[in-house]
Amino acid sequence: MIRSIMAGLISWELIVDEKKKSIANHHPRIGTIFIKFYGYFLCLFLSIFALGHLKAHEFWIEPTQYTPSDNQLEGHLRVGQNFDGMALMYNENDFETFKILSGTKNKKFDVSGIIGDVPALDVQSKFSDLIIVYHETKDKFVDYKKFQKFKDFVNEKGYPQLIDEHIQAGHPEEYFIESYRRYAKSLIAIDGVKGKDKKTGLLFEFVLNENPYDLESNFISANLFYKKRPIADQLVTIFSRKNRGDLKIEHFETDKKGYVEFIVEEGREYLLDSVIIYAKKGDPEKKEPIWHSIWASTTFLVPERTL
């Protein structure tokens, strides 16, 4: 079901791109204004349509190019499953933070845009070499109508004990609410590969210990931080693909120092994902969230002929 929905959403995304080109070529004076409204309403429609199907899946930043030839940065905010998802529009009402940090200097700047922009990241970079794009959403909410969906979610993300905790707390097994917030990063190399990943100040984030664009081996390691401290025994899922196909999914667990290490391959794009789920002091009778989840993701590419 998710796969078929994703295929439809991606098809609509391609239609938007073609419509943009057609309008720009034939009606350049009205093209810009029309495209903004066209993109806004289409993305709003797709967001509402997909909400019920995508509410428990990954969120990531997907650059259109991980090693752009100029300073123009473009990238999608995506939500989906198995490294396949719909593109979300730029909407400053949906996020707390959207910034770009230099990997070589202690400098950063805000990502600006206009509501309805797709891709949501479309700016001129002020930095070269390694840069870190990072994004924090505002809280969103899931209304669980069936307990089985909650069970599937916590089992998938490494928190099966929450099923018993939910029952022991006397919570309802249908029509209860979870709030969630996403924290996403992406590493991009512009006109050079110098620099390193670093903490951005996000509540929950990966920090790579190696620069994927300047590797000396086929290993990459990362530390996972929660509230700026390493988090131990945390499930990490690593999705990778090549040329948008050949999907691989691997599962790891952080050690006592929040450390995880894995083998990488040339030409593959990687998505690191982890989720923390914990109880909230909400009243389900008042439709207040009784669970909260936070999601960390990082994307990067290991270029060909780097290893």
C-alpha positions, 0 to 999 in steps of 0.5 A, a space after each residue: 500500500 505504501 509503495 503504491 501511494 509513493 509511486 503516485 506521489 512521485 508521479 505528481 511531483 514529476 508532473 509539477 516539474 513538467 508544468 513548471 517548465 511548460 509555463 515558464 517557456 510559454 508564459 514567462 511573465 506570469 509563470 513565477 506567480 502561477 507556479 507558486 500557487 500551483 505548487 502550494 495547492 498541489 503540495 497541500 493536497 498531497 500532504 493531506 492525502 498522504 498524512 494518514 499513510 506516512 505519519 509513522 515513517 522517516 523524515 529526511 533531507 534529500 539534496 538534488 545533488 550532494 556535490 553540486 558544481 556551483 553554490 546553488 543548493 537544492 534539496 527536498 524535505 521528504 517523509 516516507 518509508 524505505 528511503 522513498 517518500 513524498 516531497 514537502 513544500 517550504 512552510 515556515 509554520 511547520 518548522 522551528 529551525 532550518 539552517 546551513 552550517 559550515 563544516 570548516 568554520 563556525 558560521 551558519 545562516 538561515 534557509 529562507 524561502 516562500 511558502 509552497 516552494 518545492 524543493 524546500 531547500 533552494 538557496 545560494 550557499 555562503 560556504 564552500 567545502 563540506 556544509 551541514 544542512 539541518 532542520 527541526 520540525 514543530 510538533 505534529 500529532 498521530 491519532 491511533 485508532 487501532 492499538 495494532 498500529 502502535 504495536 507495529 511502530 514501537 516494535 519496529 523502532 526498538 521499544 517493544 516494552 512500551 506495549 506493556 507500559 501502555 496497558 499497565 498505565 490503563 491507557 485506552 487501546 484505541 483513539 489515543 494520541 502521540 506527538 512527534 518531532 523530527 530532526 534532520 541533517 544532510 552533508 553536502 560538499 561544494 567546490 571542495 571536500 574539506 571539513 567535518 560534521 559537527 553538533 548543530 544544537 539539535 536535541 537529537 542528532 547523529 555526528 559522523 566521525 569521518 567526512 564521507 566525501 574524503 574517506 581513507 577507508 570503507 568504514 564510517 562511524 557516527 555518534 548519536 547524541 540526545 541533549 548533547 550527550 551520547 545515547 547508549 543501546 539505541 537502535 540505528 537503521 541505515 538505509 542505502 541505495 544506488 541510483 535511487 535503486 538497489 535498496 539495502 537496510 541494516 540495523 545496528 545498536 549504539 554502544 555505551 558511548 553512543 557509537 556505531 560503525 558500518 561499511 560503506 560502498 562507493 556511489 551509494 546514498 545513505 540515510 541514518 535513522 533513529 527514534 526515541 519514544 517516551 511517555 507524556 503526562 497527557 490525559 487521553 480523555 482530553 485528547 492530550 498526547 500520552 506518548 512522544 517520539 523524536 526522530 534523528 536522521 542524516 543523509 550523505 553520499 559516498 562518491 565514486 572513486 573516493 575509497 
